[in-house]
């Protein structure tokens, strides 16, 4: 079986590779844009992964990628994943997420039309919902309220068009917030963990700067999420959408307090107005009943372990950076 993972060197891509390594008789191909993170190189030493440099916004590059991989299964992870990075540059996220996917699907249509494709959308497509509308199912209203969520909904509609018009077997996952070791520090949990680790290492004053702590989110461990992706791609019905969610909601303040309990330092928390978004969804809580009924999937890793592992990752990363 030949598997293509776009965005393979990203946060989720590295964890997905760990999941796929447990599957026998697979050849794994992946696209990478820009430099390959050091942790990915270490993770995949002597592995059966072929990483191909590719800018999916270039149609020729996408075609070359698919010609090399000739995939049976495709995990489409590539794209801009940070809401903060998209608020200032809507064109950038639309180009990367929608045009990049268009080029990939066009290449698959002409080269590997039977390849089953998992497109990663987001729970953010539901946008602002009142708490009495929660939890959100695949039948809930869609109210995307930032460029990132608009691009993700665009990816869904584009993928569905290729399914309906060309019979490309496309399935959609709508993951809610997921985190864990190796996530980039511009996301909320690793931002907190990185600051705590730097304070413990004496690299910054014992003051944490944070944004809106009142927002509530449905948090998952990335290691549970990649298992859901594998099950969704293999068992999901083409044209269908599946929430990937824990069904539990935590405020950002609760997340911060859980992390601080693992800290070895006394830390002051300060709200930084620069970190508060002009547009922010108050609460997100997903219902993954459709996925659970189809596959039996449910999250297994407790949130406290996810947070502790993320903090330990940043402690180790900073220790290596200091050369200790």
N, C-alpha and C positions, 0 to 999 in steps of 0.2 A: 504494500500500500504506500502510495506517495502522498505526502502531506505538505501543503504550502501554508506557512504562517507569515502573513505580512506584518511588518512592525515587530519582527522577532526579537530585536534587541531592546525593546521597551520593557517597562516594569512587568506587565502582565505576560509578555512574550517569554521572558526568562522562566517564570513559574510554569507556564504552559509546557515549555520544553521538559521541565522536570517531570511533569505529568505524562507526557508522551513517551519519555524514555522507558516507562514501565510497560509499554505496549510492544509486543513482539512483531518482527517483520515489517517495520516501517522505515521509509526513507523520508527524512525531514529536510525541507528546503525553506528558506526564509529570506524576506527582504529586509534590508536595513538602510536607513537614510542617515548619512553623516557618520560620525565616529562610533565605533562599537564600545560600549561601556566595559571597563575592566572586569567587573563582576561577571559579565556574560562570557567573556573569554575564558575565565576560570571555570565557570559552570559547564562549559561545553568542550573542554579539552578532551581530546580523544573520543568525541561523541560522533554520532551519525548525522550531524547537522551540516548542511551546506548553506552558508550565508552569502547572499548576493546583494551587492550595492544597487539600490534602485530608488529613483524618484518617481513615484506613481503618478505625479501630475504630468509626467511626460509619457505620451502614449507609446512611443517606441520602447521606452524602458520597461513599461508594464508588459508589453508583448514579449520582450526578450525574457523577462522573469518567468512568464507562464510557459514559454517554449522550453526553458531549461527544466522547470519543475514538473511539467505535465502532470498536474495533481489529480488525485482522486477525491481528496478533501481539502477545503480551504478555510482557514481561520483568518478572517480579515480584521486584524487588530490595528493596522496602521492608521495614523491620523493624529490630529491635535486633541489632547485629552483634558487639558486644563481650562476650566471656565475662566479663571483669572487671566490667562494668556489671550483669551478671545474677546474680552470686553473692549479692548483697545484696538483690535484689528479684525473686524468681522470678515473682510475680504480674505485674509490669510486662512482663517478656519474653514470658510466655505470652499476655497480653492483646494485645500489639502484634503478635506473630508469628503466632499462631493465629487470634485473632478478626479481626484485620485481613485475613488471607487468606480467612477464611470469608466476610466481607462482599464482598470482591472477586469471589470465585467465584460467589456468589449473584447479584451484579449481572451478571456475564458470562453466567450461565445464562439470565437473563431478557432480556438485551439483545443480546449478541453470542455466542451459544452455539457458533458455529463458529470463534471465535478460538482459535488455538493458543497455549498458555501454557507458559512456562518458569518453574518454581518453583525458586528457589535454596535448596538445602539446605546441607549442610556435611560435610566429611570428619570432623568432630567426632562425627557420629552413630556412628562405629565405636568411639569411646571408647578405653579402655585395652586395648592388645593387646601381647602379648609379641613380641620381635623375631623369633622364629622363625615368627610368623604373618604377617609382612610380606613383600611389599607387600599392601595391603588391596584386594580387588576388590569389586565390587558383591555378590558372594555371601558375603562375610565376615560374621561375627557382628556384631550391633549392640549396643553397650553404652554408651549415652549416660550421661555421669557428671556433668553440670552442667545447670542450667536452660536454658542456650542450646541445647545439643545435644538435650535433650528437646523443646524447642519446634520445632527443625528436623525432628526425626523426626515430630512431630505434624503439621507442615506437609506432609510427604510423605504420611502416611496420609490426611489430609484431602483433599489433591489427588487421591489415587488414588480415594477414595470418589466424588468428582465425576466422574472419568473412568469409573468402573465403573457408577455409577448414572445419570448424565446424558449420557454420551458426550462430555464436554468433553475435547478433545485436550490433555492435560496431560503434559509431559515434565519430568524432574527432573535437576538438575545437583548433584553433590556436590563442590564445590571444596575443595581443601586450602588451606593458608595462602597468601594472596596479598597482595602489598604493592607499593609504588611511590610515585611523586610524588603529593602531595595527600592521602595517608592521614592520618587523625586521629592526634594524638600519644599517644593512650592505647593504641595497639597497639605491639608490641614493637619492630619495625624503626623506625618513625617516632619512637618514644620515644627510642631510642638516637641517631638522626640529629639530632633536635631538641636533645638535650643537648649533642652535639658541636658543633653550629652555635652554640649559645648560649655555650659555652666559648670557641670561636674568636672570637666577637664581644665577649668580655669581660663578658658578662651573668651569668655564674655562675663559681664557683670551678672549677678544673680537676679536678673529681671527678664521676664518673658513678655514679648509683645504679641498681642493676639488681636483678632478681629471680632466679628459678631459671635458671641458665645451662646446666644439664645436659639439659633437655628437648630432644628432637630432632623436627624438623618437615620436611615436604615443602613447600618454598617456591616460589612462582610469581610472575612479574611480572603485575600486573593487566592490562597491555596484551595479554598472551597469553591471559589468562582471558576477557576480553570477546570475543575472536575465537572462543574455544571456545563461549561462550554463543550467539553468532550461529549457529554451525554446529549446535549441539545443538538449538536451537529449530527450525531449518529442516529438519534431516535426522533428528532423533531420533524414535523410535517412541513414540507416546502410551502412557503407563503405564510406560515404562521409565526406569531410573535410570542416570546416567552419571557416573563419577568424572572430575574435572578435576584432574590431578596431574602433577608433573614426573617421578616415579619416582626422585627423588634425595632423600636426607635429610641435613640439616645440624643440628648442635646450635646452640642459641642462643649458646653461647660462640664457635662458629665465625663466626656472623653478626656478632657484636660485633667480633671480631678483624678481619674483612674491612672493616668500617666504620672501625675505628680506623686501618687502613692508609691510608685516604683523608684522615685528619685532619691539620690543620696545627698541632695543639697536642699537648703532652705531657699525657696524661690518666691519672688514677688511677681504677680501677674498684673500687667497694665494693658488696657485697651488702647490700640493704636488706630486713630481714625483713618489712616491711610490704608489699613487692612480691611476696612468695612466696605463691602460692595454697595454700590448704588442700587442695584437690583439683586435681591437674594430671596430664594424660595424659603419660606418659613419652616416648612416641614415636608418630609418625604418618607413614606412608609409603604413598602411593597407587599403584594400578595403573590407568592410563588406557587400557589396551589396547582396551576395548570402544568407547570414543569414537574412538580412533585408527583402529580397523578400519572404523568407520562413516563417518568424515568425513575421515580423513587428518591430523587436527590433531595437532600436537606443539608444545611450547614452543620459542620461537626466541630469546628474550632471555636472555643469560647472567646468572646471579645477581649477579655483581660489577657489571655495568652497572646492574641494578635498584637495588642499594644505593648506587652512586655517584650515580645520578639522584635518589634519594630524599634523600640528603644535600645535593645541590646545590639541590633544591627548598627545604629548610629554611634553607639559607644565604640564598637569595634572599628567602624569606618574612621572615626576621629582619632582613635589610638594609632591606626596605621598612618594617617595623614601627619600626625606629630612625630612618627618614626619611633614610637615607644614599643 
